Amino acid sequence: MADLRLAAIDPIRTTAGAVWADGRNGAGTNPRSPRKQSAKERLVRALAPGRPVETCEVDYVVDANGMMVAILVRDVSNGEVVARIEAQDLWQLGAAEVTGGMLLERKG
């Protein structure tokens, strides 16, 4: 299981437009936009890179009072817990007055 660390970061803004050799911009040249990923897909790809999203499930761990204490990413084929984020880490980020974004650092 990977060790995870969450931390607040300042927002990053970048823009880029396609530029063609003849000087035209690429606006409107791709009529088919890509399908947006679900929250589950984004979370699994961030916490368990290289694992197929179809074989993973996201589960919440709650205590006896019904409070969420952790979020798990589990491989459904063998039950292995691939990643775990403690809810306390998420709450600390939410308590920050100015949070422009979130940094996810994965070790292992």
N, C-alpha and C positions, 0 to 999 in steps of 0.2 A: 504494500500500500504506500502511496506517495505521501510525503509530508507536504502540507500546504500552508501558505501564509497569505493573509489578505491585508492590504494596506490602502489607505486613501491616496489618490494622486490628483494633480491638477488636470483639468480637461485639455485634450489635445485636439486641435482643429487643423485639418489639412484639406485642401481641395486640389484636384487635378483634372484637367480635361484632355481628351485625346487631341493630338495635333497631327495632322496629316502632312505629307511631304509637299502638297500643293498649297498649304496654308489654311485649309478648311479645318474647322473643329469637328469633332466626331459626334456632336449632339444628334441624337435621333437615328444613328446608324445601326443600333442594335434594337430591333423592334421587340425582341423577347427578353423581358427582364428575368433574372434568376429568381427561383422560388426562395422566399424568406425561410430561414431556419426557425424551428420552434425553440422555446426556452430550454426544453429538455435537450435538444440537439446541441445548442450552444454550450450548455453546461457540461454535457458529456465530452464534447470536443475539447473544452478547456481543461477539464480535470483528468480526463483519461484519453489523451491523444493517441491515435493509432488503434483504438478499440472501435469496433463497429457500433454505431448508435443503436442498431436493431437488437444487439445482444446485451444492452445495458439498460438498467432501470434506475430511476432516481427515487429515493425513499427518504422519509423524514423520521427521525427518532424523537419520540416524545417521552417525557417523564410521567410520573404517577399523577401529576396535576394537569396533564394535557398540554404542557408547554413544550415547544419544539426545542431540542437541545443539540441537534446535529442534522446535517444533510448527507446522505450516503449515495454514492454511485456504486451499483452492484452489478456484476456479470451474472445474468440470469441462467446461463448454461451450467455454471458450477457453484453459484452462490458467493463467490469471492467478492469481498469489499475492495473495490479498486481505489476509491478516494473517499475522504470524509472531511467535511468542513464543520467546525463547531459553531453553533448558533451565537455564542457569546462574541466570537470574532465579528460576525455580521452586525450584531447589535452595537458593538463599539464603533464600527464604521458609520452606522446610522446616527449615532449620538454626536458625531462631529458636526459642528455648525456649518462649515463650508466643505463639502465633499464634491469635488469635481468629477471624480471617477473612482475606479477601483482597480488595484493591481493584484493580479493573482500570480503568485510565485510557486512553481512546482519543483520539488526536489525529489529525485529518484525516479 
